[in-house]
Amino acid sequence: MSVTIHPSAVVDPAAKLGEGVSIGPFCAVGPDVALGDGVRLVSHVAVDGRTTIGAGTVIYPFASIGHRPQDLKYHGEPSELVIGARNQIREHVTMNPGTEGGGMITRVGDDGLFMMGSHVAHDCIVGDHVIMANNATLGGHVTLGDYVIIGGLSAVRQFVRIGSHAMIGGMSGVENDVIPFGLVMGDRARLAGLNLVGLERRGFKKDDINALRGAYRMLFGTEGTFAERVEEVGRDLGDRALISDVLDFIRAKESRSLCQPRDA
């Protein structure tokens, strides 16, 4: 398939364009950009920097992809933005490359939906099948696992980790890490249970979900310290796959605070 470039688009000759790339009216593509097979820039899309976009991704008008990070510590280092395949990047989305202070790369996985006005900041690591609703914002160095959903108008503080299959309710401010499968909401987000609807939609077995619910009640109960409860859950239920995911997430960064239930 041939590459299609609208006459009004400005594409640097050094840009790498895969088979079947379509670049619509008034787009701008910089010299260090690589567009995979079948990438489509609908119109008025600006892609710059050392940016790689995976096959089949579609980017809608007025998105700004790969431009200078919004970090005053950035001094022009040759950092990258790597976006996976088959993403839908809607109007006015912004995604920035990494910085020297964060590993020099921002990485977005495959099959994501980034709705209007959402923002992926420098040095973020975003998993596969992620949904960010309108005007959801990630601060720098945030990590999102697979199948995470960020509700509209929510903000995630820099360095926060959100585990796979977690859901963030709309208009939430997330300051602390969120366990896999967790459901959080609020102006200063609190854990409100498990993302049961998401678990069912992803096809997890009922027995595994029920075991996870039991582990959740143990972890965020009132007896003993949190560290003691983590050890108890690991001893009694740690051989169950979903529960093991939660425990591994907690133990990976024990120095970081977790979102807790309001009455914890």
HUBEL-V737885 format. One record per backbone hydrogen bond with DSSP energy under -1.0 kcal/mol. CO is the residue of the C=O (numbers start at 1). NH is the residue of the N-H. If there is no record, write none. Layout:
CO_NH ; CO_NH
This chain:
1_20 ; 4_23 ; 6_9 ; 10_29 ; 12_15 ; 16_35 ; 18_21 ; 19_38 ; 21_4 ; 22_41 ; 23_6 ; 24_27 ; 25_44 ; 27_10 ; 28_47 ; 29_12 ; 30_33 ; 33_16 ; 34_53 ; 35_18 ; 36_39 ; 37_56 ; 39_22 ; 40_59 ; 41_24 ; 44_62 ; 45_28 ; 46_65 ; 47_30 ; 49_51 ; 50_81 ; 51_34 ; 52_83 ; 53_36 ; 54_57 ; 55_86 ; 57_40 ; 58_89 ; 59_42 ; 60_63 ; 61_92 ; 63_46 ; 64_95 ; 65_48 ; 69_71 ; 71_74 ; 77_79 ; 80_98 ; 80_106 ; 81_52 ; 82_108 ; 83_54 ; 84_54 ; 85_111 ; 87_58 ; 88_114 ; 89_60 ; 90_93 ; 91_117 ; 93_64 ; 94_120 ; 95_66 ; 99_102 ; 99_104 ; 104_80 ; 106_82 ; 107_126 ; 108_84 ; 110_129 ; 112_88 ; 113_132 ; 114_90 ; 115_118 ; 116_135 ; 118_94 ; 119_138 ; 120_96 ; 121_124 ; 122_141 ; 124_107 ; 125_144 ; 126_109 ; 128_147 ; 130_113 ; 131_150 ; 132_115 ; 133_136 ; 134_153 ; 136_119 ; 137_156 ; 139_142 ; 140_159 ; 142_125 ; 143_162 ; 144_127 ; 145_148 ; 146_165 ; 148_131 ; 149_168 ; 150_133 ; 151_154 ; 152_171 ; 154_137 ; 155_174 ; 156_139 ; 157_160 ; 160_143 ; 161_178 ; 162_145 ; 163_166 ; 164_181 ; 166_149 ; 167_184 ; 168_151 ; 172_155 ; 173_189 ; 174_157 ; 177_259 ; 178_163 ; 179_182 ; 181_195 ; 182_167 ; 183_192 ; 184_169 ; 185_190 ; 186_173 ; 190_185 ; 193_183 ; 194_196 ; 195_199 ; 196_200 ; 197_201 ; 198_202 ; 199_204 ; 200_203 ; 205_209 ; 206_210 ; 207_211 ; 208_212 ; 209_213 ; 210_214 ; 211_215 ; 212_216 ; 213_217 ; 214_218 ; 215_219 ; 216_220 ; 218_221 ; 225_229 ; 226_230 ; 227_231 ; 228_232 ; 229_233 ; 230_234 ; 231_235 ; 232_236 ; 233_237 ; 237_240 ; 240_244 ; 241_245 ; 242_246 ; 243_247 ; 244_248 ; 245_249 ; 246_250 ; 247_251 ; 248_252 ; 253_256 ; 257_177 ; 260_191 ; 261_264
